[in-house]
Amino acid sequence: MSNFTKSLKENRIGILFMVLASLQTALGQMFWKMSDGGINFFLIIGFLLYFLGAVMMIVSFRFGSLSVLHPLLSIGYVFALFFGSIILQETITESNLIGTFLIIVGAALIGGGDN
């Protein structure tokens, strides 16, 4: 078994939790944006989702290495790009796609970089 697959296997639960934490924090930030700076339902839901993401992040550190898991929070940028495009009708540029691709590649390489 290669070092890459060994690291993925050892950190798999932590990686899953960290990706879920990134998803929740990105959703929370999207709801903050949807609140338009007012104190309303969207703001409260955003805080709740962001809080749950932070708790999930803390829990994930029990199931893997900090040096592998923490950089995976960058996946939140990928989620935010697609939420902005699909839900908020924001435009995705070519540079957004290139940057997103680089984030995904980097996160995949770091996710298997424990050894």
N, CA, C and O atoms as CSV, one atom per row, in Angstrom:
chain,resi,resn,atom,element,x,y,z
A,1,MET,N,N,0.845,-1.173,0.000
A,1,MET,CA,C,0.000,0.000,0.000
A,1,MET,C,C,0.895,1.243,0.000
A,1,MET,O,O,1.828,1.334,0.798
A,2,SER,N,N,0.618,2.186,-0.879
A,2,SER,CA,C,1.438,3.393,-0.967
A,2,SER,C,C,1.179,4.305,0.233
A,2,SER,O,O,0.173,4.170,0.929
A,3,ASN,N,N,2.105,5.230,0.455
A,3,ASN,CA,C,1.946,6.196,1.550
A,3,ASN,C,C,0.688,7.031,1.381
A,3,ASN,O,O,0.019,7.365,2.358
A,4,PHE,N,N,0.365,7.372,0.121
A,4,PHE,CA,C,-0.815,8.187,-0.170
A,4,PHE,C,C,-2.091,7.470,0.256
A,4,PHE,O,O,-2.920,8.047,0.961
A,5,THR,N,N,-2.255,6.223,-0.164
A,5,THR,CA,C,-3.473,5.487,0.183
A,5,THR,C,C,-3.506,5.152,1.678
A,5,THR,O,O,-4.579,5.099,2.280
A,6,LYS,N,N,-2.343,4.928,2.271
A,6,LYS,CA,C,-2.282,4.664,3.705
A,6,LYS,C,C,-2.755,5.887,4.491
A,6,LYS,O,O,-3.515,5.759,5.451
A,7,SER,N,N,-2.301,7.075,4.076
A,7,SER,CA,C,-2.717,8.304,4.740
A,7,SER,C,C,-4.207,8.553,4.565
A,7,SER,O,O,-4.885,8.956,5.510
A,8,LEU,N,N,-4.721,8.315,3.360
A,8,LEU,CA,C,-6.155,8.481,3.126
A,8,LEU,C,C,-6.958,7.546,4.012
A,8,LEU,O,O,-7.986,7.938,4.564
A,9,LYS,N,N,-6.495,6.309,4.150
A,9,LYS,CA,C,-7.202,5.334,4.963
A,9,LYS,C,C,-7.175,5.720,6.446
A,9,LYS,O,O,-8.184,5.591,7.139
A,10,GLU,N,N,-6.024,6.192,6.931
A,10,GLU,CA,C,-5.889,6.564,8.331
A,10,GLU,C,C,-6.705,7.807,8.686
A,10,GLU,O,O,-7.176,7.937,9.816
A,11,ASN,N,N,-6.873,8.707,7.741
A,11,ASN,CA,C,-7.542,9.984,7.996
A,11,ASN,C,C,-8.948,10.067,7.401
A,11,ASN,O,O,-9.541,11.145,7.406
A,12,ARG,N,N,-9.495,8.970,6.892
A,12,ARG,CA,C,-10.731,9.043,6.095
A,12,ARG,C,C,-11.915,9.629,6.852
A,12,ARG,O,O,-12.674,10.408,6.274
A,13,ILE,N,N,-12.099,9.288,8.109
A,13,ILE,CA,C,-13.225,9.841,8.866
A,13,ILE,C,C,-13.017,11.336,9.091
A,13,ILE,O,O,-13.947,12.129,8.949
A,14,GLY,N,N,-11.796,11.709,9.440
A,14,GLY,CA,C,-11.489,13.122,9.621
A,14,GLY,C,C,-11.659,13.910,8.336
A,14,GLY,O,O,-12.148,15.040,8.357
A,15,ILE,N,N,-11.257,13.318,7.214
A,15,ILE,CA,C,-11.406,13.981,5.910
A,15,ILE,C,C,-12.889,14.177,5.604
A,15,ILE,O,O,-13.292,15.255,5.167
A,16,LEU,N,N,-13.700,13.151,5.828
A,16,LEU,CA,C,-15.139,13.255,5.585
A,16,LEU,C,C,-15.748,14.363,6.445
A,16,LEU,O,O,-16.499,15.200,5.944
A,17,PHE,N,N,-15.423,14.367,7.736
A,17,PHE,CA,C,-15.953,15.396,8.626
A,17,PHE,C,C,-15.492,16.792,8.213
A,17,PHE,O,O,-16.261,17.749,8.295
A,18,MET,N,N,-14.242,16.912,7.771
A,18,MET,CA,C,-13.728,18.224,7.392
A,18,MET,C,C,-14.406,18.726,6.113
A,18,MET,O,O,-14.678,19.921,5.993
A,19,VAL,N,N,-14.677,17.850,5.177
A,19,VAL,CA,C,-15.391,18.258,3.959
A,19,VAL,C,C,-16.813,18.678,4.318
A,19,VAL,O,O,-17.324,19.655,3.771
A,20,LEU,N,N,-17.454,17.952,5.229
A,20,LEU,CA,C,-18.791,18.345,5.682
A,20,LEU,C,C,-18.748,19.684,6.418
A,20,LEU,O,O,-19.653,20.505,6.267
A,21,ALA,N,N,-17.701,19.906,7.211
A,21,ALA,CA,C,-17.543,21.191,7.897
A,21,ALA,C,C,-17.380,22.326,6.885
A,21,ALA,O,O,-17.948,23.403,7.066
A,22,SER,N,N,-16.612,22.091,5.827
A,22,SER,CA,C,-16.447,23.092,4.772
A,22,SER,C,C,-17.770,23.388,4.086
A,22,SER,O,O,-18.072,24.539,3.771
A,23,LEU,N,N,-18.555,22.347,3.857
A,23,LEU,CA,C,-19.867,22.518,3.235
A,23,LEU,C,C,-20.777,23.361,4.123
A,23,LEU,O,O,-21.445,24.275,3.639
A,24,GLN,N,N,-20.805,23.062,5.401
A,24,GLN,CA,C,-21.675,23.793,6.325
A,24,GLN,C,C,-21.245,25.254,6.472
A,24,GLN,O,O,-22.097,26.141,6.496
A,25,THR,N,N,-19.954,25.517,6.571
A,25,THR,CA,C,-19.518,26.907,6.714
A,25,THR,C,C,-19.772,27.693,5.428
A,25,THR,O,O,-20.117,28.873,5.485
A,26,ALA,N,N,-19.607,27.055,4.280
A,26,ALA,CA,C,-19.897,27.737,3.013
A,26,ALA,C,C,-21.393,28.043,2.900
A,26,ALA,O,O,-21.773,29.120,2.441
A,27,LEU,N,N,-22.232,27.106,3.315
A,27,LEU,CA,C,-23.674,27.366,3.317
A,27,LEU,C,C,-24.024,28.496,4.284
A,27,LEU,O,O,-24.848,29.358,3.978
A,28,GLY,N,N,-23.392,28.478,5.446
A,28,GLY,CA,C,-23.623,29.548,6.417
A,28,GLY,C,C,-23.267,30.910,5.848
A,28,GLY,O,O,-24.016,31.871,6.024
A,29,GLN,N,N,-22.140,31.002,5.171
A,29,GLN,CA,C,-21.725,32.263,4.569
A,29,GLN,C,C,-22.682,32.688,3.456
A,29,GLN,O,O,-22.953,33.877,3.288
A,30,MET,N,N,-23.190,31.725,2.701
A,30,MET,CA,C,-24.154,32.065,1.650
A,30,MET,C,C,-25.433,32.644,2.267
A,30,MET,O,O,-25.992,33.607,1.744
A,31,PHE,N,N,-25.892,32.062,3.368
A,31,PHE,CA,C,-27.077,32.600,4.028
A,31,PHE,C,C,-26.815,33.990,4.591
A,31,PHE,O,O,-27.711,34.834,4.585
A,32,TRP,N,N,-25.589,34.246,5.083
A,32,TRP,CA,C,-25.247,35.603,5.525
A,32,TRP,C,C,-25.391,36.580,4.372
A,32,TRP,O,O,-25.931,37.674,4.537
A,33,LYS,N,N,-24.909,36.184,3.215
A,33,LYS,CA,C,-25.014,37.031,2.021
A,33,LYS,C,C,-26.480,37.271,1.668
A,33,LYS,O,O,-26.856,38.382,1.297
A,34,MET,N,N,-27.297,36.246,1.781
A,34,MET,CA,C,-28.705,36.367,1.455
A,34,MET,C,C,-29.469,37.249,2.441
A,34,MET,O,O,-30.557,37.733,2.126
A,35,SER,N,N,-28.905,37.461,3.635
A,35,SER,CA,C,-29.581,38.286,4.638
A,35,SER,C,C,-29.494,39.780,4.314
A,35,SER,O,O,-30.213,40.581,4.911
A,36,ASP,N,N,-28.631,40.160,3.385
A,36,ASP,CA,C,-28.440,41.566,2.995
A,36,ASP,C,C,-28.109,42.471,4.184
A,36,ASP,O,O,-28.482,43.644,4.202
A,37,GLY,N,N,-27.417,41.924,5.162
A,37,GLY,CA,C,-26.966,42.720,6.304
A,37,GLY,C,C,-28.028,42.972,7.350
A,37,GLY,O,O,-27.776,43.676,8.328
A,38,GLY,N,N,-29.212,42.411,7.164
A,38,GLY,CA,C,-30.283,42.593,8.143
A,38,GLY,C,C,-30.342,41.431,9.121
A,38,GLY,O,O,-29.822,40.345,8.863
A,39,ILE,N,N,-30.982,41.687,10.239
A,39,ILE,CA,C,-31.188,40.611,11.210
A,39,ILE,C,C,-32.494,39.938,10.838
A,39,ILE,O,O,-33.577,40.456,11.114
A,40,ASN,N,N,-32.382,38.785,10.211
A,40,ASN,CA,C,-33.557,38.074,9.719
A,40,ASN,C,C,-33.305,36.570,9.743
A,40,ASN,O,O,-32.288,36.100,10.253
A,41,PHE,N,N,-34.244,35.840,9.188
A,41,PHE,CA,C,-34.184,34.368,9.166
A,41,PHE,C,C,-32.901,33.866,8.510
A,41,PHE,O,O,-32.274,32.935,9.014
A,42,PHE,N,N,-32.502,34.474,7.389
A,42,PHE,CA,C,-31.301,34.027,6.674
A,42,PHE,C,C,-30.042,34.189,7.532
A,42,PHE,O,O,-29.170,33.321,7.531
A,43,LEU,N,N,-29.955,35.284,8.248
A,43,LEU,CA,C,-28.795,35.523,9.110
A,43,LEU,C,C,-28.719,34.479,10.219
A,43,LEU,O,O,-27.644,33.952,10.508
A,44,ILE,N,N,-29.844,34.184,10.831
A,44,ILE,CA,C,-29.882,33.209,11.929
A,44,ILE,C,C,-29.520,31.809,11.417
A,44,ILE,O,O,-28.738,31.098,12.049
A,45,ILE,N,N,-30.085,31.422,10.284
A,45,ILE,CA,C,-29.750,30.119,9.691
A,45,ILE,C,C,-28.265,30.081,9.340
A,45,ILE,O,O,-27.606,29.060,9.539
A,46,GLY,N,N,-27.738,31.185,8.820
A,46,GLY,CA,C,-26.316,31.262,8.490
A,46,GLY,C,C,-25.432,31.054,9.705
A,46,GLY,O,O,-24.448,30.317,9.643
A,47,PHE,N,N,-25.777,31.699,10.811
A,47,PHE,CA,C,-24.999,31.512,12.035
A,47,PHE,C,C,-25.084,30.070,12.528
A,47,PHE,O,O,-24.086,29.499,12.968
A,48,LEU,N,N,-26.266,29.489,12.453
A,48,LEU,CA,C,-26.445,28.109,12.893
A,48,LEU,C,C,-25.597,27.154,12.050
A,48,LEU,O,O,-24.905,26.293,12.593
A,49,LEU,N,N,-25.651,27.305,10.731
A,49,LEU,CA,C,-24.857,26.441,9.851
A,49,LEU,C,C,-23.359,26.639,10.069
A,49,LEU,O,O,-22.600,25.670,10.097
A,50,TYR,N,N,-22.935,27.891,10.225
A,50,TYR,CA,C,-21.515,28.159,10.442
A,50,TYR,C,C,-21.059,27.558,11.773
A,50,TYR,O,O,-19.972,26.987,11.862
A,51,PHE,N,N,-21.891,27.689,12.802
A,51,PHE,CA,C,-21.574,27.101,14.108
A,51,PHE,C,C,-21.445,25.586,14.009
A,51,PHE,O,O,-20.498,25.001,14.536
A,52,LEU,N,N,-22.405,24.951,13.328
A,52,LEU,CA,C,-22.336,23.496,13.159
A,52,LEU,C,C,-21.088,23.084,12.381
A,52,LEU,O,O,-20.477,22.058,12.681
A,53,GLY,N,N,-20.711,23.882,11.381
A,53,GLY,CA,C,-19.483,23.611,10.639
A,53,GLY,C,C,-18.251,23.712,11.523
A,53,GLY,O,O,-17.330,22.904,11.412
A,54,ALA,N,N,-18.238,24.719,12.410
A,54,ALA,CA,C,-17.099,24.874,13.321
A,54,ALA,C,C,-17.011,23.696,14.287
A,54,ALA,O,O,-15.918,23.205,14.572
A,55,VAL,N,N,-18.154,23.242,14.789
A,55,VAL,CA,C,-18.170,22.085,15.685
A,55,VAL,C,C,-17.694,20.837,14.938
A,55,VAL,O,O,-16.913,20.044,15.466
A,56,MET,N,N,-18.174,20.676,13.704
A,56,MET,CA,C,-17.759,19.522,12.890
A,56,MET,C,C,-16.249,19.560,12.645
A,56,MET,O,O,-15.590,18.521,12.640
A,57,MET,N,N,-15.707,20.762,12.442
A,57,MET,CA,C,-14.265,20.896,12.230
A,57,MET,C,C,-13.502,20.447,13.479
A,57,MET,O,O,-12.506,19.730,13.376
A,58,ILE,N,N,-13.960,20.860,14.635
A,58,ILE,CA,C,-13.304,20.475,15.889
A,58,ILE,C,C,-13.355,18.962,16.074
A,58,ILE,O,O,-12.365,18.342,16.466
A,59,VAL,N,N,-14.506,18.377,15.792
A,59,VAL,CA,C,-14.662,16.921,15.923
A,59,VAL,C,C,-13.743,16.202,14.943
A,59,VAL,O,O,-13.158,15.173,15.282
A,60,SER,N,N,-13.614,16.735,13.732
A,60,SER,CA,C,-12.805,16.055,12.709
A,60,SER,C,C,-11.346,15.910,13.137
A,60,SER,O,O,-10.676,14.955,12.746
A,61,PHE,N,N,-10.855,16.851,13.936
A,61,PHE,CA,C,-9.457,16.773,14.355
A,61,PHE,C,C,-9.189,15.570,15.265
A,61,PHE,O,O,-8.032,15.198,15.464
A,62,ARG,N,N,-10.220,14.967,15.810
A,62,ARG,CA,C,-10.045,13.753,16.608
A,62,ARG,C,C,-9.777,12.537,15.731
A,62,ARG,O,O,-9.332,11.499,16.221
A,63,PHE,N,N,-10.052,12.665,14.422
A,63,PHE,CA,C,-9.984,11.516,13.530
A,63,PHE,C,C,-8.932,11.659,12.443
A,63,PHE,O,O,-9.026,11.006,11.403
A,64,GLY,N,N,-7.937,12.496,12.663
A,64,GLY,CA,C,-6.896,12.628,11.659
A,64,GLY,C,C,-5.850,13.639,12.057
A,64,GLY,O,O,-5.930,14.257,13.118
A,65,SER,N,N,-4.878,13.800,11.203
A,65,SER,CA,C,-3.757,14.694,11.452
A,65,SER,C,C,-4.124,16.132,11.110
A,65,SER,O,O,-4.777,16.386,10.098
A,66,LEU,N,N,-3.712,17.052,11.937
A,66,LEU,CA,C,-3.966,18.474,11.706
A,66,LEU,C,C,-3.393,18.922,10.373
A,66,LEU,O,O,-4.034,19.677,9.641
A,67,SER,N,N,-2.186,18.460,10.053
A,67,SER,CA,C,-1.528,18.884,8.812
A,67,SER,C,C,-2.248,18.387,7.563
A,67,SER,O,O,-2.075,18.956,6.485
A,68,VAL,N,N,-3.043,17.345,7.693
A,68,VAL,CA,C,-3.827,16.834,6.562
A,68,VAL,C,C,-5.202,17.498,6.538
A,68,VAL,O,O,-5.671,17.917,5.480
A,69,LEU,N,N,-5.845,17.594,7.691
A,69,LEU,CA,C,-7.240,18.018,7.740
A,69,LEU,C,C,-7.443,19.519,7.572
A,69,LEU,O,O,-8.335,19.939,6.834
A,70,HIS,N,N,-6.643,20.324,8.233
A,70,HIS,CA,C,-6.893,21.772,8.204
A,70,HIS,C,C,-6.844,22.360,6.796
A,70,HIS,O,O,-7.706,23.173,6.462
A,71,PRO,N,N,-5.883,21.992,5.962
A,71,PRO,CA,C,-5.902,22.531,4.589
A,71,PRO,C,C,-7.149,22.153,3.787
A,71,PRO,O,O,-7.467,22.812,2.798
A,72,LEU,N,N,-7.851,21.109,4.199
A,72,LEU,CA,C,-9.055,20.704,3.473
A,72,LEU,C,C,-10.209,21.688,3.649
A,72,LEU,O,O,-11.212,21.598,2.940
A,73,LEU,N,N,-10.076,22.625,4.587
A,73,LEU,CA,C,-11.097,23.669,4.705
A,73,LEU,C,C,-11.174,24.512,3.435
A,73,LEU,O,O,-12.180,25.177,3.190
A,74,SER,N,N,-10.117,24.485,2.631
A,74,SER,CA,C,-10.131,25.248,1.378
A,74,SER,C,C,-11.204,24.740,0.420
A,74,SER,O,O,-11.568,25.443,-0.523
A,75,ILE,N,N,-11.714,23.537,0.643
A,75,ILE,CA,C,-12.807,23.011,-0.180
A,75,ILE,C,C,-14.043,23.902,-0.039
A,75,ILE,O,O,-14.901,23.920,-0.921
A,76,GLY,N,N,-14.132,24.635,1.066
A,76,GLY,CA,C,-15.233,25.577,1.256
A,76,GLY,C,C,-15.294,26.618,0.149
A,76,GLY,O,O,-16.379,27.079,-0.206
A,77,TYR,N,N,-14.138,26.994,-0.403
A,77,TYR,CA,C,-14.114,27.948,-1.514
A,77,TYR,C,C,-14.783,27.355,-2.746
A,77,TYR,O,O,-15.460,28.058,-3.497
A,78,VAL,N,N,-14.590,26.066,-2.945
A,78,VAL,CA,C,-15.210,25.380,-4.086
A,78,VAL,C,C,-16.727,25.372,-3.907
A,78,VAL,O,O,-17.470,25.697,-4.833
A,79,PHE,N,N,-17.178,24.997,-2.710
A,79,PHE,CA,C,-18.614,25.003,-2.437
A,79,PHE,C,C,-19.194,26.404,-2.617
A,79,PHE,O,O,-20.252,26.567,-3.225
A,80,ALA,N,N,-18.502,27.411,-2.089
A,80,ALA,CA,C,-19.000,28.786,-2.171
A,80,ALA,C,C,-19.135,29.250,-3.618
A,80,ALA,O,O,-20.086,29.951,-3.963
A,81,LEU,N,N,-18.189,28.860,-4.458
A,81,LEU,CA,C,-18.253,29.240,-5.870
A,81,LEU,C,C,-19.516,28.678,-6.520
A,81,LEU,O,O,-20.224,29.392,-7.230
A,82,PHE,N,N,-19.793,27.412,-6.277
A,82,PHE,CA,C,-20.956,26.788,-6.892
A,82,PHE,C,C,-22.266,27.263,-6.268
A,82,PHE,O,O,-23.256,27.417,-6.983
A,83,PHE,N,N,-22.301,27.499,-4.955
A,83,PHE,CA,C,-23.503,28.060,-4.339
A,83,PHE,C,C,-23.790,29.452,-4.891
A,83,PHE,O,O,-24.936,29.793,-5.181
A,84,GLY,N,N,-22.730,30.255,-5.033
A,84,GLY,CA,C,-22.903,31.595,-5.583
A,84,GLY,C,C,-23.442,31.554,-6.994
A,84,GLY,O,O,-24.289,32.365,-7.370
A,85,SER,N,N,-22.954,30.614,-7.772
A,85,SER,CA,C,-23.391,30.502,-9.153
A,85,SER,C,C,-24.805,29.950,-9.271
A,85,SER,O,O,-25.632,30.504,-9.996
A,86,ILE,N,N,-25.083,28.871,-8.570
A,86,ILE,CA,C,-26.369,28.185,-8.718
A,86,ILE,C,C,-27.491,28.921,-7.981
A,86,ILE,O,O,-28.569,29.118,-8.542
A,87,ILE,N,N,-27.254,29.323,-6.748
A,87,ILE,CA,C,-28.329,29.883,-5.933
A,87,ILE,C,C,-28.411,31.407,-6.064
A,87,ILE,O,O,-29.504,31.967,-6.148
A,88,LEU,N,N,-27.245,32.081,-6.082
A,88,LEU,CA,C,-27.245,33.543,-6.126
A,88,LEU,C,C,-27.080,34.104,-7.533
A,88,LEU,O,O,-27.031,35.320,-7.719
A,89,GLN,N,N,-26.994,33.223,-8.519
A,89,GLN,CA,C,-26.880,33.614,-9.933
A,89,GLN,C,C,-25.646,34.482,-10.218
A,89,GLN,O,O,-25.692,35.359,-11.080
A,90,GLU,N,N,-24.550,34.239,-9.498
A,90,GLU,CA,C,-23.300,34.954,-9.753
A,90,GLU,C,C,-22.586,34.306,-10.938
A,90,GLU,O,O,-22.773,33.122,-11.221
A,91,THR,N,N,-21.772,35.096,-11.617
A,91,THR,CA,C,-21.074,34.628,-12.809
A,91,THR,C,C,-19.763,33.936,-12.429
A,91,THR,O,O,-19.013,34.429,-11.587
A,92,ILE,N,N,-19.501,32.795,-13.055
A,92,ILE,CA,C,-18.234,32.095,-12.882
A,92,ILE,C,C,-17.356,32.422,-14.085
A,92,ILE,O,O,-17.751,32.226,-15.234
A,93,THR,N,N,-16.155,32.926,-13.794
A,93,THR,CA,C,-15.222,33.256,-14.868
A,93,THR,C,C,-14.249,32.103,-15.094
A,93,THR,O,O,-14.200,31.147,-14.319
A,94,GLU,N,N,-13.491,32.214,-16.152
A,94,GLU,CA,C,-12.479,31.196,-16.448
A,94,GLU,C,C,-11.444,31.120,-15.331
A,94,GLU,O,O,-11.007,30.032,-14.959
A,95,SER,N,N,-11.054,32.272,-14.800
A,95,SER,CA,C,-10.070,32.261,-13.712
A,95,SER,C,C,-10.663,31.623,-12.448
A,95,SER,O,O,-9.935,30.991,-11.682
A,96,ASN,N,N,-11.965,31.779,-12.222
A,96,ASN,CA,C,-12.613,31.092,-11.098
A,96,ASN,C,C,-12.505,29.584,-11.256
A,96,ASN,O,O,-12.215,28.876,-10.291
A,97,LEU,N,N,-12.734,29.095,-12.453
A,97,LEU,CA,C,-12.662,27.656,-12.716
A,97,LEU,C,C,-11.244,27.120,-12.561
A,97,LEU,O,O,-11.040,26.043,-12.001
A,98,ILE,N,N,-10.266,27.873,-13.059
A,98,ILE,CA,C,-8.861,27.451,-12.921
A,98,ILE,C,C,-8.469,27.411,-11.453
A,98,ILE,O,O,-7.851,26.450,-10.995
A,99,GLY,N,N,-8.830,28.457,-10.716
A,99,GLY,CA,C,-8.525,28.495,-9.283
A,99,GLY,C,C,-9.195,27.370,-8.524
A,99,GLY,O,O,-8.594,26.769,-7.634
A,100,THR,N,N,-10.435,27.085,-8.872
A,100,THR,CA,C,-11.174,25.998,-8.229
A,100,THR,C,C,-10.521,24.656,-8.517
A,100,THR,O,O,-10.404,23.813,-7.627
A,101,PHE,N,N,-10.101,24.459,-9.743
A,101,PHE,CA,C,-9.408,23.227,-10.110
A,101,PHE,C,C,-8.123,23.072,-9.289
A,101,PHE,O,O,-7.821,21.983,-8.801
A,102,LEU,N,N,-7.377,24.158,-9.143
A,102,LEU,CA,C,-6.130,24.102,-8.369
A,102,LEU,C,C,-6.401,23.808,-6.890
A,102,LEU,O,O,-5.644,23.076,-6.254
A,103,ILE,N,N,-7.464,24.370,-6.353
A,103,ILE,CA,C,-7.830,24.079,-4.956
A,103,ILE,C,C,-8.153,22.598,-4.788
A,103,ILE,O,O,-7.705,21.965,-3.831
A,104,ILE,N,N,-8.924,22.052,-5.709
A,104,ILE,CA,C,-9.307,20.638,-5.626
A,104,ILE,C,C,-8.075,19.739,-5.720
A,104,ILE,O,O,-7.939,18.788,-4.950
A,105,VAL,N,N,-7.184,20.038,-6.658
A,105,VAL,CA,C,-5.958,19.239,-6.809
A,105,VAL,C,C,-5.100,19.347,-5.555
A,105,VAL,O,O,-4.605,18.340,-5.050
A,106,GLY,N,N,-4.925,20.563,-5.054
A,106,GLY,CA,C,-4.121,20.758,-3.845
A,106,GLY,C,C,-4.707,20.048,-2.641
A,106,GLY,O,O,-3.983,19.423,-1.867
A,107,ALA,N,N,-6.022,20.144,-2.481
A,107,ALA,CA,C,-6.681,19.474,-1.352
A,107,ALA,C,C,-6.542,17.958,-1.455
A,107,ALA,O,O,-6.337,17.280,-0.448
A,108,ALA,N,N,-6.652,17.430,-2.665
A,108,ALA,CA,C,-6.491,15.979,-2.862
A,108,ALA,C,C,-5.057,15.552,-2.535
A,108,ALA,O,O,-4.846,14.518,-1.902
A,109,LEU,N,N,-4.088,16.335,-2.961
A,109,LEU,CA,C,-2.687,15.988,-2.681
A,109,LEU,C,C,-2.369,16.100,-1.201
A,109,LEU,O,O,-1.644,15.264,-0.661
A,110,ILE,N,N,-2.894,17.110,-0.543
A,110,ILE,CA,C,-2.647,17.286,0.894
A,110,ILE,C,C,-3.382,16.215,1.683
A,110,ILE,O,O,-2.865,15.714,2.682
A,111,GLY,N,N,-4.591,15.859,1.240
A,111,GLY,CA,C,-5.380,14.849,1.943
A,111,GLY,C,C,-4.673,13.505,2.018
A,111,GLY,O,O,-4.987,12.698,2.893
A,112,GLY,N,N,-3.752,13.252,1.146
A,112,GLY,CA,C,-3.012,12.003,1.191
A,112,GLY,C,C,-1.571,12.198,1.581
A,112,GLY,O,O,-0.740,11.315,1.373
A,113,GLY,N,N,-1.262,13.375,2.158
A,113,GLY,CA,C,0.125,13.701,2.432
A,113,GLY,C,C,0.596,13.519,3.851
A,113,GLY,O,O,1.549,14.180,4.265
A,114,ASP,N,N,-0.035,12.649,4.614
A,114,ASP,CA,C,0.341,12.459,6.021
A,114,ASP,C,C,1.717,11.830,6.165
A,114,ASP,O,O,2.459,12.144,7.096
A,115,ASN,N,N,2.055,10.938,5.236
A,115,ASN,CA,C,3.347,10.243,5.334
A,115,ASN,C,C,4.286,10.756,4.289
A,115,ASN,O,O,5.426,10.299,4.205
